[in-house]
Amino acid sequence: MGQFSESDLKIWTIKRILGFFNRAQAVTDLTESILKDDPGTGTGKYAIGEVVARRILDRRNLLMGRRFVAIAQLNGIQGLGEDKFHDLVYTFRLPAADAFKESLFANVLADNWTVESHTINFASGDDFLAVVESDRIFRRWLIEEVGALSQMRMFHPFAIGEACERLHRSAMTAYPSGHLGAYALALWFYSFDQDNWFSFDEMLHETTLYLNFMPFMDERTELRMFHGFDNDGFLTEGLTISDLPVVVNYAETSVTVWSARLED
């Protein structure tokens, strides 16, 4: 048994560990999991067994709302020891966007792809909600962010105005459902080229883990696709496609702007 605390853990690590346990519907969701062994402290054995998985779910289902809300609630679960906790921290040490990109290149994409993410973290939940809960305010805020990002990449004063105009003309589709958003983001990647060297299902698996990881609406990861925005020359160069994927992460109070290119 372990005595675990949130001391020295990043907020995204805490949220992702709790999300991992909260989204589990069956023992197999924990035993057939994505856990990795911490190379610094691990033993090479990092799977959660059926008995321990059942104990975790039983503990969770006794809690208010049937959800873990703090790391300390994992204390005292027999079989969930310090080594396993290190594995959990190692697996979920990265923010969701970074973990998604790392997994893309480990499991799906070849080295002829470049995928870039620009993440803006908000100082407080109130500041975050004030921006993302209003389509008008969010678009205005995003125009400023994309304009500044374009200027940094192009080193030219006209970049801000042109990028802002392109984004202003685009149409936004929001996907509060991580399930639907995962299909839309997977299709965006798949549309780069007919000869992708990966299957749609492989990409869908990765986008589903990214956008559908947190099980509760107030901690969702929401895709907002800006249709018609031309990335070429502003956020990236080379073979790219229109539409700008922007991911609003309620659990981490962050927004990530995505771009990609393919060297075919």
Disulfide bonds with the S-S distance in Angstrom:
none
